[in-house]
Amino acid sequence: MDRTPHRREKLLKAFKADQIDALLISSPTNVRYLTGFTGDDSTLLLTRDRAIVLSDGRYTTQLKQECPSLELIIRPVGQMMTGAIAEAVGKLEVRRLGFDPSALTVAEFESLKQQAPPTLELAAVKNRVEDLRVIKDKEEVAEIREAIRMAERAFAMLRAGLRGQESEKDTADALESYLRRCGASAASFPPIVAVGERSALPHARPTAEKRIDQADFVLVDWGATASPYKSDLTRVLVTGKVSSKFEKVYRTVLAAQERGIAAIRPGVKARDVDAEARSVIEDAGFGRFFTHGLGHGLGMDIHEAPALRKESGVTLQPGMVITVEPGIYLPGWGGIRIEDDVLVTPDGCEVLTHVPKSLDTVRVS
């Protein structure tokens, strides 16, 4: 069933409050969410009674196949997108055009303003589509579940074939290959494989120099992209001995994550979930080494609303899918992060990811 007309109808309800005649959607992700079109370099112009995709000749056939009910404007070779938009809003006699300031560059804004009729007023309208995307329907949740299954199968393959002489980069490359073999169109993001002290870098880039056997543990952060919903997980694998320090840090992070997940339910503020998990790490004396928010929304983008962090006033609602990923990062020693994907349900939450994470299950023999 095509869900995009219903999404566009919901978006139209904000027109009155925003005092706009039309809305320009230029983010490729948002265009896909509202039309089903899987290409790029295209823009959606939405009025109260029309939905028009502006694109170029490369996508004519694809647009007719994927969006047969939508109007198309195929701009001629040599015409810039801003010129096509200006021409379209002029013909439609749009007086006030809403646009997303996070998706339209300053150069594009100035070009559009210069080419549009002098009567056109441009109005910045933030997060209208993102506010719709934050609540996932059953089909979207099912697609996220599938992305999780792909990621979990790929990780099982990685773990079974993990070799000490391989580098971080070798391991990350293998993981990307496994993700594709398990059905993913791509990784959700370049996988993080960080050995020993390099795991203290939350966004470490895998190197060709550092080998798996050069420390006692390795952090792996990965995810799968599927149609196009994503998954996002992190686990730490023990490849050597478990020191008392490692055990203390690991158990602290795991307890923090469990506390955070237990706090998730409709009506709770995102910042309060962050506070629950953060308090465990602070009480253990590692507060200043937890250097990021507890988690983020997950869907068509790997990072989307809502954010679980100290200052977030967002109230959790059923249908939100969020990550819960506390971490402790000790420079010169290493970092521990444990991450799962969680669905907010009408009466609590459901952890969608199932990779084991207790200390006795993360040892690689």
C-alpha positions in Angstrom: 0.0 0.0 0.0 1.3 3.5 -0.9 1.6 5.4 2.3 2.8 8.6 0.7 -0.5 10.3 0.0 -1.5 10.0 3.6 1.8 11.5 4.7 1.4 14.5 2.3 -2.1 15.0 3.7 -0.8 15.2 7.2 1.8 17.7 6.1 -0.8 20.0 4.6 -2.4 20.5 8.0 0.5 22.8 9.0 0.0 25.1 6.0 -2.4 27.3 7.9 -0.3 27.7 11.0 2.8 28.5 8.8 0.8 30.8 6.6 2.2 29.4 3.4 0.7 28.6 0.0 3.2 25.9 -0.8 6.1 24.0 0.7 9.4 23.1 -1.0 10.9 19.8 0.1 14.5 19.4 -1.1 16.0 16.9 1.3 16.4 13.6 -0.7 15.3 11.6 2.4 12.2 13.8 2.8 11.3 13.6 -0.9 11.5 9.8 -0.7 9.4 9.7 2.5 6.6 11.8 0.8 6.7 10.3 -2.7 8.4 6.9 -2.7 11.0 8.1 -5.3 14.4 6.5 -4.7 16.5 8.7 -6.8 18.1 12.0 -6.0 18.6 15.6 -7.5 14.8 16.1 -7.3 12.5 18.4 -5.4 8.9 18.2 -4.3 6.7 21.2 -4.5 3.6 20.7 -2.4 0.5 23.0 -2.6 -2.9 22.5 -1.0 -4.2 20.6 -4.0 -1.1 19.5 -6.0 2.1 17.5 -5.5 4.7 18.2 -8.2 8.1 16.6 -8.5 10.8 18.6 -10.2 13.6 16.6 -11.7 15.7 16.1 -14.8 15.6 13.7 -17.8 17.7 11.0 -16.2 14.8 10.2 -13.9 11.8 10.5 -16.1 11.2 6.7 -16.5 12.0 6.0 -12.8 9.6 8.7 -11.6 6.8 7.4 -13.7 7.4 3.9 -12.4 7.8 4.9 -8.7 5.4 7.9 -8.5 2.8 7.4 -11.2 0.2 9.5 -9.5 2.4 12.6 -9.1 2.8 15.5 -11.5 6.3 15.8 -13.0 8.2 18.8 -14.2 11.4 17.7 -16.1 13.7 20.6 -16.3 15.5 21.0 -19.6 19.3 20.4 -19.9 21.1 23.5 -18.7 18.4 24.8 -16.4 19.3 24.8 -12.7 16.9 23.5 -10.1 16.3 26.9 -8.6 15.3 28.2 -12.1 12.8 25.3 -12.4 11.3 26.0 -9.0 11.1 29.8 -9.7 9.3 29.1 -12.9 6.9 26.6 -11.3 5.9 28.9 -8.3 5.4 31.7 -10.8 2.9 29.7 -12.8 1.1 28.5 -9.7 0.9 32.1 -8.4 2.4 31.1 -5.1 2.7 34.1 -2.8 4.4 32.6 0.2 6.7 29.6 -0.2 7.8 27.6 2.8 11.3 25.9 2.7 13.4 23.9 5.1 16.5 26.1 6.0 18.5 23.0 6.9 18.1 21.5 3.4 18.4 24.6 1.2 21.8 26.1 0.9 22.4 29.9 1.1 23.5 29.9 -2.5 20.3 28.1 -3.5 18.2 30.5 -1.5 19.8 33.5 -3.1 19.5 32.0 -6.6 15.8 31.2 -6.0 15.1 34.6 -4.6 16.7 36.3 -7.6 14.9 34.2 -10.2 11.4 34.0 -8.6 8.7 36.6 -9.1 9.2 39.7 -7.0 5.9 39.0 -5.2 7.1 35.7 -3.8 7.9 35.6 -0.1 10.2 32.9 1.1 9.4 31.6 4.7 11.7 29.3 6.7 9.7 26.3 8.0 11.6 23.9 10.2 11.2 20.2 10.8 7.7 19.7 9.4 8.5 16.5 7.6 10.9 15.4 10.4 8.1 15.8 12.9 6.0 13.3 10.9 8.9 10.9 10.5 9.6 10.7 14.2 6.6 8.4 14.7 7.0 5.1 12.8 4.0 3.1 11.5 3.8 -0.7 11.6 5.4 -1.0 8.1 8.3 1.2 9.0 8.9 -0.7 12.2 8.9 -3.9 10.2 11.5 -2.5 7.9 13.7 -1.5 10.8 13.3 -5.0 12.3 14.5 -6.4 8.9 17.5 -4.0 8.9 18.3 -5.2 12.5 18.1 -8.9 11.4 20.6 -8.2 8.6 23.0 -6.5 10.9 22.8 -9.2 13.5 23.4 -12.0 10.9 26.4 -10.0 9.6 27.8 -9.6 13.1 27.5 -13.3 13.8 29.5 -14.0 10.6 32.1 -11.5 11.6 32.5 -12.9 15.1 32.8 -16.4 13.8 35.6 -15.4 11.5 37.4 -12.9 13.6 41.2 -13.2 13.2 43.8 -11.7 15.5 46.2 -10.9 12.6 43.6 -8.9 10.8 43.6 -5.1 11.0 40.7 -2.8 12.1 40.2 -1.9 8.4 40.3 -5.6 7.3 37.6 -6.3 9.9 35.5 -3.3 9.0 35.7 -4.2 5.3 34.7 -7.8 6.0 31.7 -6.5 8.0 30.5 -4.4 5.1 30.7 -7.4 2.8 28.8 -9.5 5.3 26.1 -6.9 5.6 25.5 -7.0 1.8 25.6 -10.8 1.8 22.9 -10.7 4.4 20.6 -8.5 2.2 21.5 -5.0 3.1 21.8 -2.4 0.3 24.7 -0.9 2.2 26.0 -0.3 5.7 24.1 2.4 7.7 27.4 4.2 8.0 31.1 3.2 7.7 31.5 0.6 10.4 33.6 1.5 13.4 36.1 -1.2 14.5 38.4 0.1 17.2 41.0 -2.0 19.1 42.1 -1.3 22.7 43.0 2.3 23.4 41.6 3.4 20.1 38.1 2.5 21.3 38.3 5.6 23.5 37.5 7.6 20.3 33.7 7.4 20.0 33.9 7.8 16.2 37.2 6.0 15.5 38.1 5.4 11.9 39.4 1.8 11.3 43.2 1.8 10.5 45.3 -0.6 8.5 48.0 -0.5 11.2 46.1 -1.7 14.4 45.5 -5.4 14.6 42.8 -7.2 16.5 45.4 -9.1 18.6 47.2 -6.0 19.8 44.8 -5.5 22.7 42.3 -7.5 24.8 39.1 -6.0 23.4 37.6 -4.4 20.3 34.6 -2.1 19.9 32.4 -2.7 16.9 29.7 -0.1 15.9 27.7 -1.1 12.8 24.3 -1.2 11.1 22.5 -2.2 7.9 20.4 -0.2 5.5 17.3 -1.8 4.2 14.6 -0.2 2.0 15.9 2.4 3.2 15.4 2.0 7.0 18.5 1.5 9.1 19.8 -0.3 12.2 22.5 0.8 14.6 24.3 -1.4 17.1 27.5 -1.4 19.2 29.2 -4.3 21.0 32.5 -4.8 22.6 34.2 -8.2 22.1 36.8 -9.5 24.4 39.7 -11.1 22.5 42.1 -11.5 25.4 42.0 -11.4 29.1 39.4 -9.6 31.2 41.1 -7.3 33.6 39.4 -6.0 36.8 39.3 -2.5 35.2 37.6 -3.8 32.1 35.1 -5.7 34.1 34.2 -2.6 36.2 33.9 -0.3 33.2 31.9 -2.9 31.2 29.5 -3.7 34.0 28.9 0.0 34.7 28.0 0.8 31.0 25.8 -2.3 30.9 24.0 -1.2 34.1 23.6 2.3 32.7 22.1 1.0 29.5 19.7 -1.3 31.4 18.6 1.6 33.6 18.0 3.8 30.6 15.9 1.2 28.8 13.9 0.6 31.9 12.9 4.3 31.9 11.5 4.3 28.4 7.8 4.6 28.1 5.3 7.1 26.6 5.0 10.4 28.5 8.6 10.4 29.8 10.9 13.2 28.8 13.9 12.2 26.7 16.2 14.1 29.1 14.9 12.0 32.0 15.9 8.8 30.2 19.4 10.2 29.6 19.6 11.2 33.3 18.7 7.7 34.5 21.5 6.1 32.5 24.0 8.9 33.2 23.4 8.7 37.0 24.8 5.1 37.0 28.0 6.2 35.3 28.3 9.3 37.5 27.8 7.3 40.7 30.6 4.9 39.5 33.0 7.9 39.2 33.1 8.0 35.4 30.7 10.9 34.7 33.2 13.1 32.9 34.1 10.2 30.6 30.5 9.9 29.2 30.9 12.5 26.5 27.7 12.3 24.4 24.0 12.0 24.7 22.4 8.7 25.5 20.9 8.1 22.1 19.1 9.3 19.0 16.1 8.5 16.8 16.5 5.9 14.0 14.7 5.5 10.7 15.4 6.5 7.2 18.5 8.4 8.5 20.9 7.0 11.0 20.5 10.1 13.2 17.1 11.7 13.4 14.7 13.0 16.0 14.3 12.5 18.9 17.6 13.1 20.7 18.1 11.5 24.1 20.4 14.1 25.8 20.6 16.3 28.9 18.7 19.3 27.4 16.1 17.4 25.4 12.5 18.4 26.3 11.0 15.9 23.8 8.3 13.7 25.3 8.5 10.0 24.2 5.5 8.7 22.2 4.5 5.3 20.9 6.1 4.6 17.5 9.4 6.3 18.2 12.5 4.2 17.5 15.6 5.2 19.5 19.1 4.0 20.2 20.3 3.6 23.8 24.1 3.8 23.8 25.9 4.9 26.9 29.6 4.9 26.9 32.7 5.4 29.0 35.9 6.6 27.1 39.2 6.6 29.0 42.0 8.2 27.0 45.0 5.9 26.8 43.1 2.8 27.9 40.0 2.4 25.7 36.2 2.8 25.6 33.2 0.8 26.2 29.9 1.5 24.5 26.8 -0.8 24.3 24.0 0.1 21.9 20.6 -1.3 21.1 17.6 -0.1 19.1 14.4 0.4 21.1 10.8 0.9 20.1 8.5 3.0 22.3 5.3 1.0 22.7 1.9 2.1 24.2 2.8 0.6 27.5 6.6 0.8 27.7 9.2 -0.3 25.2 10.6 -3.2 23.2 14.2 -3.8 22.6 14.4 -4.7 18.9 18.0 -5.9 18.9 19.1 -9.3 20.3 22.9 -9.6 20.1 24.0 -10.9 23.5 25.8 -8.3 25.7 26.4 -9.8 29.2 30.0 -10.0 30.1 30.2 -13.8 29.8 28.8 -13.7 26.2 31.1 -11.2 24.7 34.3 -13.2 25.0 35.6 -14.5 21.7 37.2 -17.9 22.1 
